[in-house]
Amino acid sequence: MPGRVRRVRPRGRVAVVAVALCVAVTLAFTGEQGLPRAAAAPDSHSKTLPRNLSPAAKKECVGSRFAPLGVVFESVFDSLLPTLGPQIKKDAPAIKARMRSDLKRIKVSSLWVSNHPYDMDADDADPIMRYRDPISQYIVTQLVNVRRGQTAHAISLDNLTLAQAVETVFLYLYVTVLVPATIFRRTVPRLVDFGPLSLGMFLSIPIMLGVVGVTQLYKAMSINLTLSCVASVTKEEKEHAGKFEKDLRFAWAVPGIVRDIAGQVSVADVESCRHIGTLPLKRIVTRTSTFLAKTNPTMAPQITGVTRQLEAYMRTTRIHHNLIPTDPADFTMGEWILAQISYMIPVVGGAPIEAIIGLNRNHLDGLDFRETVPLSELTVSHSLTAAYYAWGIAAHIVEAVWYLGGQDSAAGILGDLLATDVSPALMPRTVGILTAPNFYGLVVFHNVLRSMCLDEDRTGPNRTNKNVKRKRQGIVQW
């Protein structure tokens, strides 16, 4: 229905979603209990009571997963109504009707929406609740949508849930602001040196604190809003919250390879489907070899021969797997903060200290550093974690060499372009670009693998079965 899509006003959409985020921030720390007393005090004038606090309303108080934006905006408007002017009180029904109409008219494609893990049938103990970032969560969301046959479906902003709005807004904030800010922080030049410290380091501290603060705020909002009493909805509103339009879809065909991948994986759970990160490398080699031989029949004999040689090498090569530091995602909060602060220390700080923290975590967990396993038994997560530290330490060594007097390649290139010598202290540090693939490539890929499992490994029912008991806590029950 192209005609309906063209009526969407981008500026209006951005404004509405931005307001949704502001509402989410407020509700994350207040809920209904934090609304003004004047709005919550019952009296004989029932028409001035918020719809979600009316004692006569037969509605259920729900968290952000079942609170559509239309209901949330209306609830907030009702809560503020007693403090507004007489004319606005008089026009309140018309204002709310016009607002809901505008929200219903704006359609958003499912390709632009990211879901909370709970909306993908995850439980509190499942890997995706721990191993996720906005980008990996969006990728998992789209794979789940493809698996459910919900590709390029349309949803109105009125029916978009507060949880979907929070996850989606933070995804775009993460990609357009936080990622560039982090890369910029790592590329800030030294400018002026104060012994081992520099002016550039002090300028980068507020950026780091801002990124960390916004990320922690998002994590608190993401969970707290689902467990809070956000708004009261009817049974019908709850059942349709976050659901796509039945008779409206955007023109988009799912690539065959994406459809094939989505058909083989689902969200991992601790009870019946272990995540892909726990699989041994030999399993990955076997699956890859089988796929290549199937898609290239003429090359099948050569592929089989190379696979046998690789498997033999992996069986006979043993490694000290406990010498691979613990992944930063498994750090305690104190360890994680210490690792972040270490990146501000010149020369010795950063990846080396992070690796030491990871090795100390292995020691505290009682792991034997002398223990070895065949390379074929090394897990996917262990291998990706090893790659993360190897890349980070390599980039750190390059940065240390440049810091101690080596020639930064960027300074050399700029000097050639300007036909003059450029002071290294005034040059952006190339290490910000060198480390970007590690933090916003490898980590995202790793989180996706730890969030999903192979259906062939499932030993119990998928949680799409409504009879499966959930393990969620909080005042909201569903």
Secondary structure as the mmCIF struct_conf table of DSSP 4:
data_model
#
loop_
_struct_conf.conf_type_id
_struct_conf.id
_struct_conf.beg_label_comp_id
_struct_conf.beg_label_asym_id
_struct_conf.beg_label_seq_id
_struct_conf.end_label_comp_id
_struct_conf.end_label_asym_id
_struct_conf.end_label_seq_id
HELX_RH_AL_P HELX_RH_AL_P1 PRO A 2 ARG A 6
TURN_TY1_P TURN_TY1_P1 ARG A 7 ARG A 7
HELX_RH_AL_P HELX_RH_AL_P2 PRO A 10 PHE A 29
HELX_RH_3T_P HELX_RH_3T_P1 GLU A 32 GLY A 34
BEND BEND1 LEU A 35 LEU A 35
HELX_RH_AL_P HELX_RH_AL_P3 ARG A 37 ALA A 40
BEND BEND2 ALA A 41 ALA A 41
BEND BEND3 SER A 44 SER A 44
HELX_RH_3T_P HELX_RH_3T_P2 SER A 46 THR A 48
BEND BEND4 LEU A 49 LEU A 49
TURN_TY1_P TURN_TY1_P2 ARG A 51 LEU A 53
TURN_TY1_P TURN_TY1_P3 PRO A 55 ALA A 56
STRN STRN1 GLU A 60 VAL A 62
HELX_RH_3T_P HELX_RH_3T_P3 SER A 64 PHE A 66
STRN STRN2 PRO A 68 PRO A 68
HELX_RH_AL_P HELX_RH_AL_P4 LEU A 69 LEU A 80
HELX_RH_3T_P HELX_RH_3T_P4 LEU A 81 THR A 83
BEND BEND5 LEU A 84 LEU A 84
HELX_RH_AL_P HELX_RH_AL_P5 PRO A 86 LYS A 90
TURN_TY1_P TURN_TY1_P4 ASP A 91 ASP A 91
HELX_RH_AL_P HELX_RH_AL_P6 ALA A 92 ARG A 105
STRN STRN3 LYS A 107 SER A 109
HELX_RH_3T_P HELX_RH_3T_P5 SER A 110 TRP A 112
HELX_RH_3T_P HELX_RH_3T_P6 PRO A 117 MET A 120
TURN_TY1_P TURN_TY1_P5 ASP A 121 ASP A 121
TURN_TY1_P TURN_TY1_P6 ASP A 124 ALA A 125
BEND BEND6 ASP A 126 ASP A 126
HELX_RH_3T_P HELX_RH_3T_P7 PRO A 127 MET A 129
TURN_TY1_P TURN_TY1_P7 ARG A 130 ARG A 130
BEND BEND7 TYR A 131 TYR A 131
HELX_RH_AL_P HELX_RH_AL_P7 PRO A 134 ARG A 148
TURN_TY1_P TURN_TY1_P8 GLY A 149 GLY A 149
BEND BEND8 THR A 151 ALA A 152
STRN STRN4 HIS A 153 HIS A 153
STRN STRN5 ALA A 154 SER A 156
TURN_TY1_P TURN_TY1_P9 LEU A 157 ASN A 159
BEND BEND9 LEU A 160 LEU A 160
STRN STRN6 THR A 161 THR A 161
HELX_RH_AL_P HELX_RH_AL_P8 LEU A 162 LEU A 173
HELX_RH_PI_P HELX_RH_PI_P1 TYR A 174 LEU A 178
HELX_RH_AL_P HELX_RH_AL_P9 VAL A 179 THR A 187
BEND BEND10 VAL A 192 VAL A 192
STRN STRN7 ASP A 193 PHE A 194
TURN_TY1_P TURN_TY1_P10 GLY A 195 PRO A 196
STRN STRN8 LEU A 197 SER A 198
HELX_RH_AL_P HELX_RH_AL_P10 LEU A 199 LEU A 227
BEND BEND11 SER A 228 SER A 228
STRN STRN9 ALA A 231 VAL A 233
HELX_RH_AL_P HELX_RH_AL_P11 LYS A 235 HIS A 240
TURN_TY1_P TURN_TY1_P11 ALA A 241 GLY A 242
HELX_LH_PP_P HELX_LH_PP_P1 LYS A 243 GLU A 245
TURN_TY1_P TURN_TY1_P12 LYS A 246 ASP A 247
STRN STRN10 ARG A 249 ARG A 249
HELX_RH_AL_P HELX_RH_AL_P12 GLY A 256 ALA A 262
TURN_TY1_P TURN_TY1_P13 GLY A 263 GLN A 264
STRN STRN11 VAL A 265 VAL A 267
STRN STRN12 ASP A 269 ASP A 269
TURN_TY1_P TURN_TY1_P14 VAL A 270 SER A 272
STRN STRN13 CYS A 273 CYS A 273
HELX_RH_3T_P HELX_RH_3T_P8 ILE A 276 THR A 278
BEND BEND12 LEU A 279 LEU A 279
STRN STRN14 PRO A 280 PRO A 280
HELX_RH_AL_P HELX_RH_AL_P13 LEU A 281 THR A 295
HELX_RH_3T_P HELX_RH_3T_P9 PRO A 297 MET A 299
HELX_RH_AL_P HELX_RH_AL_P14 ALA A 300 THR A 316
STRN STRN15 ARG A 318 ILE A 319
HELX_RH_3T_P HELX_RH_3T_P10 HIS A 321 LEU A 323
BEND BEND13 ILE A 324 ILE A 324
HELX_LH_PP_P HELX_LH_PP_P2 PRO A 325 ASP A 327
HELX_RH_3T_P HELX_RH_3T_P11 PRO A 328 ASP A 330
BEND BEND14 PHE A 331 PHE A 331
HELX_RH_AL_P HELX_RH_AL_P15 MET A 333 SER A 342
TURN_TY1_P TURN_TY1_P15 TYR A 343 MET A 344
BEND BEND15 ILE A 345 ILE A 345
TURN_TY1_P TURN_TY1_P16 PRO A 346 VAL A 348
BEND BEND16 GLY A 349 GLY A 350
HELX_RH_AL_P HELX_RH_AL_P16 ALA A 351 LEU A 364
TURN_TY1_P TURN_TY1_P17 ASP A 365 GLY A 366
TURN_TY1_P TURN_TY1_P18 PHE A 369 ARG A 370
STRN STRN16 VAL A 373 PRO A 374
HELX_RH_3T_P HELX_RH_3T_P12 LEU A 375 GLU A 377
STRN STRN17 THR A 379 THR A 379
HELX_RH_AL_P HELX_RH_AL_P17 VAL A 380 TYR A 403
TURN_TY1_P TURN_TY1_P19 LEU A 404 GLY A 405
HELX_RH_AL_P HELX_RH_AL_P18 SER A 409 LEU A 418
TURN_TY1_P TURN_TY1_P20 ALA A 419 ALA A 419
BEND BEND17 THR A 420 THR A 420
HELX_RH_3T_P HELX_RH_3T_P13 PRO A 424 LEU A 426
BEND BEND18 MET A 427 MET A 427
HELX_LH_PP_P HELX_LH_PP_P3 PRO A 428 ARG A 429
TURN_TY1_P TURN_TY1_P21 THR A 430 THR A 430
HELX_RH_AL_P HELX_RH_AL_P19 VAL A 431 PRO A 437
HELX_RH_PI_P HELX_RH_PI_P2 ASN A 438 LEU A 442
HELX_RH_AL_P HELX_RH_AL_P20 VAL A 443 SER A 451
STRN STRN18 MET A 452 LEU A 454
HELX_RH_3T_P HELX_RH_3T_P14 ASP A 455 ASP A 457
BEND BEND19 GLY A 460 GLY A 460
TURN_TY1_P TURN_TY1_P22 ARG A 463 THR A 464
BEND BEND20 ASN A 465 ASN A 465
TURN_TY1_P TURN_TY1_P23 LYS A 466 ASN A 467
BEND BEND21 VAL A 468 VAL A 468
HELX_LH_PP_P HELX_LH_PP_P4 LYS A 469 ARG A 470
BEND BEND22 GLY A 474 ILE A 475
#
